[in-house]
């Protein structure tokens, strides 16, 4: 009786019939895909930014923060999925599925950074701007030339 073929093992860096464990390169690929997901989320965030006339902008650091958080959430999410923590997602058997889930987890970091985004919007809306000051009373003690 012939031996059954070895099962196909899917990893982020490729698929093979050899039973191998994921390595550092696989974790790096997951982190990079999470970084891309965070970049997509940052792009959506930047598109809806409120521009103010203050000398500082809190929106840019928040957008940059989404990149490492996306990578971290992607790695953590894939570890949870590999450990069968999420019911129904144990049949991830293709490289493309792994990469797609890593990208989705990277984008999903928005769940964690949304509170910071809301705080920043509240902070930005409380800063006086020229547009809000034009409707108010005229400035006092203004020298005329």
N, CA, C and O atoms as a MOPAC input file, in Angstrom:
PM7 MOZYME 1SCF
protein

 N      0.85200 1    -1.16800 1     0.00000 1
 C      0.00000 1     0.00000 1     0.00000 1
 C      0.90300 1     1.23800 1     0.00000 1
 O      1.76300 1     1.36100 1     0.87200 1
 N      0.73000 1     2.15200 1    -0.95100 1
 C      1.59000 1     3.34300 1    -1.02900 1
 C      1.27800 1     4.31400 1     0.10400 1
 O      0.15800 1     4.38400 1     0.61100 1
 N      2.30700 1     5.05200 1     0.47600 1
 C      2.13800 1     6.06900 1     1.51200 1
 C      1.31300 1     7.21900 1     0.96400 1
 O      1.47500 1     7.61000 1    -0.19200 1
 N      0.42400 1     7.76400 1     1.79700 1
 C     -0.33600 1     8.93900 1     1.33400 1
 C      0.61100 1    10.11700 1     1.16700 1
 O      1.62200 1    10.19900 1     1.86400 1
 N      0.29800 1    11.02900 1     0.25200 1
 C      1.17300 1    12.18800 1     0.05200 1
 C      1.19100 1    13.06000 1     1.30000 1
 O      0.22700 1    13.12100 1     2.06300 1
 N      2.30600 1    13.72000 1     1.47500 1
 C      2.41900 1    14.64100 1     2.60100 1
 C      1.41900 1    15.77800 1     2.42400 1
 O      1.18300 1    16.23100 1     1.30400 1
 N      0.83300 1    16.23700 1     3.52400 1
 C     -0.10800 1    17.35300 1     3.39600 1
 C      0.62700 1    18.62900 1     2.97600 1
 O      1.81300 1    18.81400 1     3.25000 1
 N     -0.11200 1    19.47700 1     2.31600 1
 C      0.46300 1    20.76100 1     1.90800 1
 C      0.40200 1    21.70400 1     3.10300 1
 O     -0.65500 1    21.89800 1     3.70200 1
 N      1.53100 1    22.27900 1     3.43600 1
 C      1.63000 1    23.22600 1     4.53700 1
 C      1.71700 1    24.62000 1     3.94200 1
 O      2.60500 1    24.90300 1     3.13700 1
 N      0.79400 1    25.49300 1     4.33900 1
 C      0.76300 1    26.86000 1     3.82900 1
 C      1.38100 1    27.80000 1     4.85500 1
 O      1.03700 1    27.76900 1     6.03700 1
 N      2.27100 1    28.61100 1     4.39500 1
 C      2.90400 1    29.65100 1     5.20900 1
 C      2.86100 1    30.94800 1     4.40400 1
 O      2.66600 1    30.90800 1     3.19000 1
 N      3.03700 1    32.07400 1     5.04600 1
 C      3.02300 1    33.34100 1     4.31400 1
 C      4.09300 1    33.44000 1     3.23300 1
 O      3.90800 1    34.14700 1     2.24200 1
 N      5.20000 1    32.74700 1     3.41300 1
 C      6.27400 1    32.83300 1     2.41700 1
 C      6.14600 1    31.79100 1     1.32400 1
 O      6.93500 1    31.80700 1     0.37900 1
 N      5.18900 1    30.89200 1     1.41300 1
 C      5.00600 1    29.89700 1     0.36200 1
 C      4.31100 1    28.65200 1     0.86800 1
 O      4.00400 1    28.53200 1     2.05400 1
 N      4.06600 1    27.72200 1    -0.04800 1
 C      3.42800 1    26.45600 1     0.27600 1
 C      4.36700 1    25.33400 1    -0.10200 1
 O      5.09700 1    25.42300 1    -1.08900 1
 N      4.34500 1    24.28600 1     0.68500 1
 C      5.17300 1    23.13900 1     0.35600 1
 C      4.55000 1    21.88100 1     0.94200 1
 O      3.67400 1    21.94400 1     1.80500 1
 N      5.01300 1    20.75800 1     0.46200 1
 C      4.56300 1    19.47900 1     0.99400 1
 C      5.41600 1    19.04000 1     2.17500 1
 O      5.11400 1    18.03500 1     2.82000 1
 N      6.44100 1    19.75700 1     2.45400 1
 C      7.29000 1    19.43000 1     3.58200 1
 C      6.66400 1    19.98100 1     4.85400 1
 O      6.17400 1    21.11000 1     4.88100 1
 N      6.68400 1    19.19400 1     5.87400 1
 C      6.14500 1    19.64600 1     7.15000 1
 C      7.18100 1    20.56900 1     7.79400 1
 O      8.15600 1    20.10300 1     8.38300 1
 N      6.96600 1    21.84700 1     7.68000 1
 C      7.88600 1    22.80400 1     8.26900 1
 C      7.11200 1    23.77000 1     9.14400 1
 O      5.92500 1    24.01800 1     8.93200 1
 N      7.79200 1    24.29600 1    10.10600 1
 C      7.18500 1    25.25800 1    10.99800 1
 C      7.42600 1    26.66800 1    10.47100 1
 O      8.43800 1    26.92500 1     9.82000 1
 N      6.50700 1    27.57100 1    10.74700 1
 C      6.73400 1    28.96000 1    10.33200 1
 C      7.97900 1    29.51300 1    11.01700 1
 O      8.29400 1    29.15100 1    12.15000 1
 N      8.66700 1    30.37900 1    10.32400 1
 C      9.89700 1    30.96400 1    10.85400 1
 C      9.81500 1    32.47100 1    10.93900 1
 O      8.74300 1    33.06400 1    10.81800 1
 N     10.94900 1    33.06600 1    11.14600 1
 C     11.02500 1    34.51900 1    11.27500 1
 C     10.62100 1    35.25000 1    10.01400 1
 O     10.03800 1    36.33200 1    10.08000 1
 N     10.92700 1    34.66900 1     8.86400 1
 C     10.54200 1    35.30800 1     7.59800 1
 C      9.02400 1    35.33800 1     7.45100 1
 O      8.46600 1    36.29000 1     6.90400 1
 N      8.36300 1    34.29900 1     7.93700 1
 C      6.90200 1    34.27200 1     7.86300 1
 C      6.29300 1    35.36800 1     8.73200 1
 O      5.35500 1    36.04800 1     8.31400 1
 N      6.81900 1    35.53700 1     9.92400 1
 C      6.32700 1    36.60500 1    10.81100 1
 C      6.60400 1    37.97100 1    10.20500 1
 O      5.79300 1    38.88700 1    10.34300 1
 N      7.73500 1    38.11600 1     9.54000 1
 C      8.06100 1    39.38800 1     8.89500 1
 C      7.08700 1    39.69100 1     7.76000 1
 O      6.66100 1    40.83500 1     7.59600 1
 N      6.73400 1    38.67700 1     6.97900 1
 C      5.78000 1    38.87600 1     5.87700 1
 C      4.41200 1    39.27600 1     6.43600 1
 O      3.74900 1    40.15400 1     5.88200 1
 N      3.99200 1    38.64200 1     7.52100 1
 C      2.71700 1    38.99800 1     8.15500 1
 C      2.76700 1    40.44300 1     8.64700 1
 O      1.81200 1    41.19800 1     8.46200 1
 N      3.87700 1    40.82800 1     9.27200 1
 C      4.01000 1    42.19600 1     9.77200 1
 C      3.98400 1    43.20900 1     8.63100 1
 O      3.37600 1    44.27200 1     8.76100 1
 N      4.63500 1    42.88900 1     7.52100 1
 C      4.64600 1    43.80700 1     6.36600 1
 C      3.24200 1    43.93200 1     5.77800 1
 O      2.82500 1    45.02800 1     5.40300 1
 N      2.51500 1    42.82900 1     5.69400 1
 C      1.13700 1    42.90300 1     5.18900 1
 C      0.26200 1    43.70900 1     6.15000 1
 O     -0.60500 1    44.46400 1     5.70900 1
 N      0.48000 1    43.55800 1     7.45000 1
 C     -0.23500 1    44.37500 1     8.42500 1
 C      0.12200 1    45.84100 1     8.29700 1
 O     -0.72600 1    46.71400 1     8.48100 1
 N      1.38300 1    46.11000 1     7.97800 1
 C      1.82500 1    47.48100 1     7.74000 1
 C      1.09900 1    48.07500 1     6.53400 1
 O      0.68100 1    49.23200 1     6.56200 1
 N      0.95100 1    47.28300 1     5.48100 1
 C      0.19900 1    47.74500 1     4.30900 1
 C     -1.25900 1    48.01700 1     4.67400 1
 O     -1.83700 1    49.01200 1     4.23700 1
 N     -1.84900 1    47.13300 1     5.47400 1
 C     -3.22900 1    47.35900 1     5.92500 1
 C     -3.34800 1    48.62400 1     6.74600 1
 O     -4.31500 1    49.37300 1     6.59900 1
 N     -2.36500 1    48.87400 1     7.61800 1
 C     -2.34600 1    50.11500 1     8.38900 1
 C     -2.17700 1    51.32700 1     7.49600 1
 O     -2.75800 1    52.38000 1     7.75700 1
 N     -1.37600 1    51.18500 1     6.43400 1
 C     -1.19600 1    52.29600 1     5.49100 1
 C     -2.49300 1    52.59700 1     4.74800 1
 O     -2.81500 1    53.76100 1     4.51100 1
 N     -3.23500 1    51.56100 1     4.38100 1
 C     -4.54100 1    51.78200 1     3.74100 1
 C     -5.48000 1    52.52200 1     4.68600 1
 O     -6.18100 1    53.45000 1     4.28200 1
 N     -5.48500 1    52.10600 1     5.93400 1
 C     -6.32900 1    52.76300 1     6.92300 1
 C     -5.88700 1    54.21000 1     7.13900 1
 O     -6.72400 1    55.10200 1     7.27500 1
 N     -4.57900 1    54.44100 1     7.17000 1
 C     -4.07300 1    55.81200 1     7.32500 1
 C     -4.46600 1    56.66800 1     6.13300 1
 O     -4.76900 1    57.85100 1     6.28900 1
 N     -4.46500 1    56.07800 1     4.94100 1
 C     -4.89300 1    56.80700 1     3.74900 1
 C     -6.34400 1    57.23000 1     3.84100 1
 O     -6.69700 1    58.34700 1     3.46300 1
 N     -7.17800 1    56.34800 1     4.33800 1
 C     -8.59500 1    56.69000 1     4.52400 1
 C     -8.71500 1    57.76800 1     5.59100 1
 O     -9.52000 1    58.69000 1     5.45700 1
 N     -7.91800 1    57.65700 1     6.65200 1
 C     -7.94900 1    58.63700 1     7.73400 1
 C     -7.49000 1    60.00100 1     7.25200 1
 O     -8.11500 1    61.01200 1     7.57400 1
 N     -6.41700 1    60.04600 1     6.48900 1
 C     -5.87200 1    61.31300 1     6.00500 1
 C     -6.84800 1    61.99700 1     5.05000 1
 O     -6.94000 1    63.22400 1     5.02100 1
 N     -7.56700 1    61.20700 1     4.27800 1
 C     -8.51500 1    61.77000 1     3.32000 1
 C     -9.58700 1    62.59100 1     4.01900 1
 O    -10.05000 1    63.59000 1     3.46700 1
 N     -9.98900 1    62.19800 1     5.21300 1
 C    -11.05200 1    62.90300 1     5.92300 1
 C    -10.54400 1    63.83500 1     7.00600 1
 O    -11.29200 1    64.16100 1     7.92700 1
 N     -9.30500 1    64.27100 1     6.92700 1
 C     -8.73600 1    65.12100 1     7.96200 1
 C     -9.37600 1    66.49700 1     7.98400 1
 O     -9.78900 1    67.03300 1     6.95600 1
 N     -9.44300 1    67.03800 1     9.15800 1
 C     -9.85700 1    68.41900 1     9.32600 1
 C     -8.59600 1    69.25300 1     9.38500 1
 O     -7.77000 1    69.05300 1    10.27600 1
 N     -8.43000 1    70.16200 1     8.47900 1
 C     -7.23800 1    70.99000 1     8.42700 1
 C     -7.47900 1    72.21800 1     9.28900 1
 O     -8.49500 1    72.90100 1     9.16100 1
 N     -6.53200 1    72.47800 1    10.15700 1
 C     -6.65700 1    73.65300 1    11.00500 1
 C     -5.50600 1    74.60100 1    10.74600 1
 O     -4.54400 1    74.26800 1    10.05400 1
 N     -5.62300 1    75.79500 1    11.31700 1
 C     -4.59600 1    76.80700 1    11.09100 1
 C     -3.58600 1    76.86700 1    12.22900 1
 O     -2.79200 1    77.80400 1    12.30100 1
 N     -3.60700 1    75.89200 1    13.10700 1
 C     -2.66100 1    75.89000 1    14.22400 1
 C     -1.26100 1    75.55800 1    13.71100 1
 O     -1.08400 1    75.03700 1    12.61000 1
 N     -0.28500 1    75.87500 1    14.53800 1
 C      1.09500 1    75.64000 1    14.11900 1
 C      1.51100 1    74.18200 1    14.25500 1
 O      2.61500 1    73.82000 1    13.85000 1
 N      0.66400 1    73.35600 1    14.80500 1
 C      0.96100 1    71.93200 1    14.92900 1
 C     -0.21500 1    71.13100 1    14.40000 1
 O     -1.34400 1    71.61900 1    14.33500 1
 N      0.06800 1    69.91000 1    14.02900 1
 C     -0.96400 1    69.06000 1    13.45100 1
 C     -0.87100 1    67.68600 1    14.11000 1
 O      0.14200 1    67.00100 1    13.97200 1
 N     -1.90700 1    67.28300 1    14.81600 1
 C     -1.89400 1    65.98100 1    15.48700 1
 C     -2.31600 1    64.85900 1    14.55600 1
 O     -2.15400 1    63.68500 1    14.89200 1
 N     -2.84900 1    65.19400 1    13.40300 1
 C     -3.34800 1    64.16200 1    12.49800 1
 C     -2.22400 1    63.35800 1    11.85600 1
 O     -2.36400 1    62.15000 1    11.66900 1
 N     -1.12600 1    63.99700 1    11.52000 1
 C     -0.02300 1    63.27600 1    10.88600 1
 C      0.60600 1    62.23400 1    11.81600 1
 O      0.81900 1    61.10300 1    11.38000 1
 N      0.91200 1    62.56100 1    13.07100 1
 C      1.42400 1    61.50600 1    13.96000 1
 C      0.42700 1    60.37000 1    14.16400 1
 O      0.82800 1    59.21300 1    14.29100 1
 N     -0.86300 1    60.68300 1    14.19700 1
 C     -1.86400 1    59.62500 1    14.32900 1
 C     -1.87400 1    58.71700 1    13.10500 1
 O     -2.03700 1    57.50300 1    13.23000 1
 N     -1.70300 1    59.29600 1    11.93800 1
 C     -1.66300 1    58.48200 1    10.72300 1
 C     -0.42200 1    57.59900 1    10.70400 1
 O     -0.48800 1    56.44400 1    10.28300 1
 N      0.70600 1    58.13500 1    11.15700 1
 C      1.93700 1    57.34800 1    11.20200 1
 C      1.83300 1    56.24000 1    12.24700 1
 O      2.39600 1    55.16100 1    12.06300 1
 N      1.12200 1    56.49400 1    13.33600 1
 C      0.93500 1    55.49300 1    14.38300 1
 C      0.19100 1    54.25600 1    13.87100 1
 O      0.39300 1    53.15300 1    14.38100 1
 N     -0.65500 1    54.43600 1    12.87900 1
 C     -1.43200 1    53.31900 1    12.34400 1
 C     -0.55300 1    52.24900 1    11.69100 1
 O     -0.95100 1    51.08600 1    11.62900 1
 N      0.61700 1    52.61900 1    11.21100 1
 C      1.49000 1    51.65000 1    10.53800 1
 C      2.01200 1    50.57400 1    11.49700 1
 O      1.77300 1    49.39200 1    11.25100 1
 N      2.71300 1    50.93300 1    12.57900 1
 C      3.19100 1    49.86900 1    13.46900 1
 C      2.06600 1    49.14200 1    14.21100 1
 O      2.17800 1    47.95400 1    14.51200 1
 N      0.98400 1    49.86700 1    14.50200 1
 C     -0.14400 1    49.20500 1    15.16200 1
 C     -0.76700 1    48.18200 1    14.21200 1
 O     -1.17500 1    47.10600 1    14.64800 1
 N     -0.84400 1    48.50600 1    12.92400 1
 C     -1.35500 1    47.55500 1    11.94100 1
 C     -0.49900 1    46.30700 1    11.86300 1
 O     -1.02400 1    45.19600 1    11.78600 1
 N      0.82000 1    46.48100 1    11.88100 1
 C      1.72200 1    45.32500 1    11.84600 1
 C      1.55500 1    44.47200 1    13.09700 1
 O      1.52400 1    43.24400 1    13.01300 1
 N      1.44700 1    45.11000 1    14.24400 1
 C      1.30100 1    44.37700 1    15.50200 1
 C     -0.01900 1    43.62600 1    15.55900 1
 O     -0.05800 1    42.46700 1    15.97100 1
 N     -1.10300 1    44.28000 1    15.14900 1
 C     -2.41500 1    43.63300 1    15.17100 1
 C     -2.45300 1    42.46600 1    14.18200 1
 O     -3.08000 1    41.44500 1    14.46400 1
 N     -1.80000 1    42.59800 1    13.04200 1
 C     -1.76700 1    41.50400 1    12.06400 1
 C     -1.05100 1    40.28800 1    12.63400 1
 O     -1.54000 1    39.16600 1    12.50200 1
 N      0.09400 1    40.49300 1    13.26000 1
 C      0.83800 1    39.36400 1    13.84500 1
 C      0.02000 1    38.72900 1    14.97300 1
 O     -0.09500 1    37.50600 1    15.04800 1
 N     -0.54000 1    39.55900 1    15.83900 1
 C     -1.33800 1    39.02400 1    16.95000 1
 C     -2.57600 1    38.28800 1    16.43200 1
 O     -2.92100 1    37.22300 1    16.94300 1
 N     -3.23700 1    38.84600 1    15.43200 1
 C     -4.42500 1    38.19500 1    14.87200 1
 C     -4.11000 1    36.85600 1    14.22800 1
 O     -4.86300 1    35.89300 1    14.37500 1
 N     -2.99800 1    36.79900 1    13.51700 1
 C     -2.63000 1    35.53100 1    12.88000 1
 C     -2.20800 1    34.48800 1    13.91300 1
 O     -2.44100 1    33.29500 1    13.71600 1
 N     -1.59200 1    34.92200 1    15.00600 1
 C     -1.27300 1    33.98200 1    16.08300 1
 C     -2.55300 1    33.42200 1    16.69100 1
 O     -2.64500 1    32.22800 1    16.97300 1
 N     -3.53900 1    34.29300 1    16.89200 1
 C     -4.82100 1    33.82600 1    17.42600 1
 C     -5.51300 1    32.86000 1    16.46400 1
 O     -6.11100 1    31.87300 1    16.89400 1
 N     -5.43200 1    33.14300 1    15.17700 1
 C     -6.05400 1    32.24800 1    14.20000 1
 C     -5.31000 1    30.92300 1    14.10900 1
 O     -5.93600 1    29.87200 1    13.96900 1
 N     -3.99300 1    30.95600 1    14.18700 1
 C     -3.20900 1    29.72100 1    14.12700 1
 C     -3.45500 1    28.85900 1    15.35800 1
 O     -3.34600 1    27.63400 1    15.28900 1
 N     -3.77900 1    29.47700 1    16.46700 1
 C     -4.06800 1    28.74200 1    17.68300 1
 C     -5.51100 1    28.31200 1    17.80100 1
 O     -5.93800 1    27.87700 1    18.87100 1
 N     -6.27600 1    28.42300 1    16.72300 1
 C     -7.70700 1    28.06000 1    16.70100 1
 C     -8.51200 1    28.81300 1    17.76600 1
 O     -9.48000 1    28.28200 1    18.31000 1
 N     -8.11200 1    30.02800 1    18.05300 1
 C     -8.82300 1    30.85300 1    19.02100 1
 C    -10.13100 1    31.37200 1    18.43500 1
 O    -11.11200 1    31.56400 1    19.15300 1
 N    -10.13500 1    31.59600 1    17.12700 1
 C    -11.31900 1    32.10500 1    16.44400 1
 C    -12.02500 1    30.92200 1    15.79300 1
 O    -11.49400 1    30.34300 1    14.84500 1
 N    -13.21400 1    30.54600 1    16.27900 1
 C    -13.89700 1    29.38900 1    15.70200 1
 C    -14.30500 1    29.63300 1    14.25200 1
 O    -14.74500 1    30.72400 1    13.89000 1
 N    -14.15200 1    28.60300 1    13.43700 1
 C    -14.55000 1    28.68000 1    12.04400 1
 C    -13.45900 1    29.11800 1    11.09900 1
 O    -13.65500 1    29.08000 1     9.88400 1
 N    -12.32300 1    29.53000 1    11.61000 1
 C    -11.23500 1    30.00200 1    10.76300 1
 C    -10.01800 1    29.08900 1    10.82200 1
 O     -8.88500 1    29.53900 1    10.64900 1
 N    -10.25300 1    27.82900 1    11.06400 1
 C     -9.12700 1    26.90500 1    11.18800 1
 C     -8.70900 1    26.31900 1     9.84400 1
 O     -7.67400 1    25.65600 1     9.77100 1
 N     -9.46700 1    26.53700 1     8.79100 1
 C     -9.16500 1    25.93900 1     7.48900 1
 C     -8.48200 1    26.93700 1     6.55700 1
 O     -8.86800 1    27.07800 1     5.39700 1
 N     -7.49500 1    27.60900 1     7.05600 1
 C     -6.71500 1    28.51700 1     6.21400 1
 C     -5.58000 1    27.69200 1     5.64300 1
 O     -4.59500 1    27.41200 1     6.32600 1
 N     -5.72400 1    27.30500 1     4.38800 1
 C     -4.78100 1    26.35900 1     3.82100 1
 C     -4.07500 1    26.86700 1     2.56800 1
 O     -3.45000 1    26.09100 1     1.84500 1
 N     -4.17600 1    28.16100 1     2.31400 1
 C     -3.51400 1    28.73300 1     1.13800 1
 C     -2.73100 1    29.96800 1     1.55300 1
 O     -3.10300 1    30.69400 1     2.47500 1
 N     -1.64500 1    30.17700 1     0.84500 1
 C     -0.80000 1    31.33300 1     1.11400 1
 C     -1.57800 1    32.62800 1     0.91400 1
 O     -1.43000 1    33.56500 1     1.69900 1
 N     -2.40100 1    32.69200 1    -0.12300 1
 C     -3.16700 1    33.91000 1    -0.40300 1
 C     -4.14000 1    34.22900 1     0.72100 1
 O     -4.35300 1    35.39900 1     1.04000 1
 N     -4.73200 1    33.20700 1     1.32400 1
 C     -5.64700 1    33.44300 1     2.44000 1
 C     -4.90300 1    34.05000 1     3.62900 1
 O     -5.39500 1    34.98000 1     4.26900 1
 N     -3.73500 1    33.52700 1     3.91400 1
 C     -2.94900 1    34.03000 1     5.04100 1
 C     -2.59000 1    35.49500 1     4.81700 1
 O     -2.72100 1    36.31800 1     5.72300 1
 N     -2.14400 1    35.80900 1     3.62800 1
 C     -1.75900 1    37.19200 1     3.32100 1
 C     -2.96500 1    38.12800 1     3.35900 1
 O     -2.86700 1    39.26000 1     3.83300 1
 N     -4.09800 1    37.65000 1     2.85800 1
 C     -5.30700 1    38.48600 1     2.87200 1
 C     -5.77200 1    38.75300 1     4.29800 1
 O     -6.15400 1    39.87600 1     4.62800 1
 N     -5.74300 1    37.73600 1     5.13600 1
 C     -6.13100 1    37.94800 1     6.53400 1
 C     -5.17200 1    38.89800 1     7.24000 1
 O     -5.60400 1    39.71700 1     8.05200 1
 N     -3.89600 1    38.80300 1     6.94900 1
 C     -2.92400 1    39.72000 1     7.55400 1
 C     -3.21200 1    41.16100 1     7.13700 1
 O     -3.11800 1    42.07600 1     7.95500 1
 N     -3.56200 1    41.36000 1     5.87700 1
 C     -3.90600 1    42.69300 1     5.39000 1
 C     -5.17100 1    43.21600 1     6.07200 1
 O     -5.23900 1    44.38300 1     6.45600 1
 N     -6.16000 1    42.35400 1     6.21700 1
 C     -7.41100 1    42.74800 1     6.87400 1
 C     -7.16100 1    43.08400 1     8.34100 1
 O     -7.69600 1    44.06500 1     8.85600 1
 N     -6.34700 1    42.26700 1     9.01500 1
 C     -6.01600 1    42.57400 1    10.40800 1
 C     -5.25800 1    43.89600 1    10.51000 1
 O     -5.48100 1    44.65900 1    11.45000 1
 N     -4.38100 1    44.17400 1     9.57500 1
 C     -3.66900 1    45.44700 1     9.58600 1
 C     -4.61400 1    46.62200 1     9.43800 1
 O     -4.45000 1    47.64300 1    10.10600 1
 N     -5.60400 1    46.48400 1     8.56300 1
 C     -6.60200 1    47.54200 1     8.40300 1
 C     -7.47900 1    47.63800 1     9.64600 1
 O     -7.92900 1    48.72500 1    10.00900 1
 N     -7.71900 1    46.51300 1    10.29200 1
 C     -8.60400 1    46.47700 1    11.46300 1
 C     -8.00100 1    47.15400 1    12.68300 1
 O     -8.68500 1    47.30200 1    13.69500 1
 N     -6.74700 1    47.56800 1    12.61700 1
 C     -6.16600 1    48.31500 1    13.72800 1
 C     -6.96600 1    49.57700 1    13.99800 1
 O     -6.84100 1    50.17400 1    15.06700 1
 N     -7.78500 1    49.98900 1    13.04000 1
 C     -8.62100 1    51.17100 1    13.19900 1
 C     -9.51300 1    51.04100 1    14.42700 1
 O     -9.85800 1    52.04400 1    15.05200 1
 N     -9.89000 1    49.80900 1    14.77600 1
 C    -10.69500 1    49.57800 1    15.97200 1
 C     -9.93900 1    50.06200 1    17.21000 1
 O    -10.53700 1    50.63100 1    18.12300 1
 N     -8.62500 1    49.83600 1    17.23800 1
 C     -7.82600 1    50.21200 1    18.39200 1
 C     -7.43500 1    51.68600 1    18.38100 1
 O     -7.32200 1    52.29500 1    19.44400 1
 N     -7.23000 1    52.26400 1    17.21600 1
 C     -6.77400 1    53.65500 1    17.14400 1
 C     -7.92300 1    54.63800 1    16.96600 1
 O     -7.69200 1    55.84600 1    16.91700 1
 N     -9.13900 1    54.15300 1    16.87100 1
 C    -10.28700 1    55.03500 1    16.65700 1
 C    -10.48900 1    55.97800 1    17.84200 1
 O    -10.86900 1    57.13300 1    17.65200 1
 N    -10.24100 1    55.50400 1    19.04500 1
 C    -10.39900 1    56.35600 1    20.21900 1
 C     -9.41400 1    57.53300 1    20.15400 1
 O     -9.77700 1    58.66300 1    20.48300 1
 N     -8.18500 1    57.27300 1    19.73400 1
 C     -7.21400 1    58.36100 1    19.58800 1
 C     -7.63700 1    59.33300 1    18.49300 1
 O     -7.46700 1    60.54400 1    18.63100 1
 N     -8.19000 1    58.79800 1    17.40400 1
 C     -8.66900 1    59.66000 1    16.32000 1
 C     -9.77400 1    60.59100 1    16.80500 1
 O     -9.78900 1    61.77400 1    16.46600 1
 N    -10.69500 1    60.05800 1    17.59600 1
 C    -11.80000 1    60.87600 1    18.10300 1
 C    -11.29000 1    61.94900 1    19.06400 1
 O    -11.77700 1    63.08000 1    19.05200 1
 N    -10.30600 1    61.59200 1    19.89800 1
 C     -9.71500 1    62.58700 1    20.79400 1
 C     -9.03900 1    63.70000 1    20.00700 1
 O     -9.14300 1    64.87400 1    20.36200 1
 N     -8.34900 1    63.32700 1    18.94300 1
 C     -7.66000 1    64.32200 1    18.11800 1
 C     -8.66200 1    65.24700 1    17.43600 1
 O     -8.44400 1    66.45700 1    17.37000 1
 N     -9.75100 1    64.68800 1    16.93200 1
 C    -10.76900 1    65.53400 1    16.30200 1
 C    -11.37200 1    66.49800 1    17.30500 1
 O    -11.63800 1    67.65400 1    16.97400 1
 N    -11.59100 1    66.03600 1    18.52600 1
 C    -12.12300 1    66.91700 1    19.56600 1
 C    -11.12000 1    68.01600 1    19.90500 1
 O    -11.49600 1    69.17300 1    20.09200 1
 N     -9.85000 1    67.65000 1    19.98200 1
 C     -8.79900 1    68.63000 1    20.26100 1
 C     -8.69600 1    69.65600 1    19.14500 1
 O     -8.58900 1    70.85400 1    19.40700 1
 N     -8.72600 1    69.19700 1    17.90900 1
 C     -8.61500 1    70.09600 1    16.76600 1
 C     -9.81900 1    71.02500 1    16.69600 1
 O     -9.66900 1    72.20100 1    16.36500 1
 N    -11.00300 1    70.52100 1    17.00000 1
 C    -12.19000 1    71.37800 1    16.92300 1
 C    -12.20400 1    72.42300 1    18.04100 1
 O    -12.88200 1    73.44200 1    17.91300 1
 N    -11.47400 1    72.19400 1    19.12700 1
 C    -11.44200 1    73.17800 1    20.20400 1
 C    -10.39400 1    74.26900 1    19.97800 1
 O    -10.38500 1    75.26600 1    20.69900 1
 N     -9.51800 1    74.09800 1    18.99700 1
 C     -8.49300 1    75.09800 1    18.70700 1
 C     -9.13500 1    76.23200 1    17.90900 1
 O     -9.80300 1    75.97300 1    16.90700 1
 N     -8.94500 1    77.48200 1    18.33400 1
 C     -9.50700 1    78.58500 1    17.55100 1
 C     -8.84200 1    78.65800 1    16.17500 1
 O     -7.63100 1    78.49400 1    16.03300 1
 N     -9.66200 1    78.90200 1    15.19300 1
 C     -9.12500 1    79.04500 1    13.84000 1
 C     -9.61900 1    80.35300 1    13.25300 1
 O    -10.52300 1    80.98500 1    13.79800 1
 N     -9.02900 1    80.75200 1    12.15100 1
 C     -9.40100 1    82.00200 1    11.49700 1
 C    -10.85300 1    81.96600 1    11.03500 1
 O    -11.55400 1    82.97500 1    11.11200 1
 N    -11.29900 1    80.83200 1    10.56500 1
 C    -12.66100 1    80.72900 1    10.05500 1
 C    -13.66900 1    80.95000 1    11.17700 1
 O    -14.71200 1    81.56500 1    10.95300 1
 N    -13.37400 1    80.45900 1    12.38500 1
 C    -14.28600 1    80.64000 1    13.50300 1
 C    -14.15900 1    82.03200 1    14.10100 1
 O    -15.13200 1    82.55800 1    14.64200 1
 N    -12.97900 1    82.63900 1    14.01600 1
 C    -12.77000 1    83.95800 1    14.59800 1
 C    -13.36900 1    85.07500 1    13.76000 1
 O    -13.63700 1    86.14800 1    14.30000 1
 N    -13.59000 1    84.87600 1    12.47700 1
 C    -14.10000 1    85.94200 1    11.60900 1
 C    -15.51300 1    86.34900 1    11.98600 1
 O    -15.87600 1    87.51300 1    11.81600 1
 N    -16.31900 1    85.42900 1    12.49100 1
 C    -17.69900 1    85.75700 1    12.84300 1
 C    -17.81800 1    86.39600 1    14.21100 1
 O    -18.88800 1    86.90600 1    14.54200 1
 N    -16.77400 1    86.39300 1    15.01900 1
 C    -16.81100 1    86.92300 1    16.37800 1
 C    -16.58000 1    88.41900 1    16.40600 1
 O    -16.51100 1    89.07300 1    15.36600 1
 N    -16.46200 1    88.95100 1    17.61500 1
 C    -16.22300 1    90.40400 1    17.74500 1
 C    -14.83700 1    90.75900 1    17.23700 1
 O    -13.94100 1    89.91500 1    17.23500 1
 N    -14.65100 1    92.00500 1    16.80400 1
 C    -13.33600 1    92.40400 1    16.28300 1
 C    -12.29600 1    92.38700 1    17.40000 1
 O    -12.61000 1    92.58300 1    18.57400 1
 N    -11.05900 1    92.14800 1    17.00200 1
 C     -9.96700 1    92.11000 1    17.95800 1
 C     -9.73900 1    93.49300 1    18.52600 1
 O     -9.80700 1    94.48800 1    17.80500 1
 N     -9.46500 1    93.55700 1    19.82700 1
 C     -9.24100 1    94.85300 1    20.47600 1
 C     -7.75300 1    95.14900 1    20.52400 1
 O     -6.91900 1    94.25800 1    20.36000 1
 N     -7.44200 1    96.38700 1    20.74600 1
 C     -6.05500 1    96.86000 1    20.84500 1
 C     -5.27800 1    96.60700 1    19.57100 1
 O     -4.08400 1    96.30900 1    19.62300 1
 N     -5.92100 1    96.71800 1    18.45200 1
 C     -5.24500 1    96.53500 1    17.17200 1
 C     -4.69900 1    97.87200 1    16.71800 1
 O     -5.42600 1    98.86500 1    16.68300 1
 N     -3.44100 1    97.90200 1    16.37500 1
 C     -2.85600 1    99.14700 1    15.90700 1
 C     -3.14500 1    99.30800 1    14.42900 1
 O     -3.08500 1    98.34200 1    13.66800 1
 N     -3.45200 1   100.50700 1    14.03100 1
 C     -3.70100 1   100.77500 1    12.61200 1
 C     -2.51000 1   101.50700 1    12.02900 1
 O     -1.91600 1   102.36200 1    12.68500 1
 N     -2.16600 1   101.17900 1    10.82000 1
 C     -1.01700 1   101.83000 1    10.19800 1
 C     -1.43800 1   102.91100 1     9.27000 1
 O     -0.59200 1   103.56500 1     8.66000 1

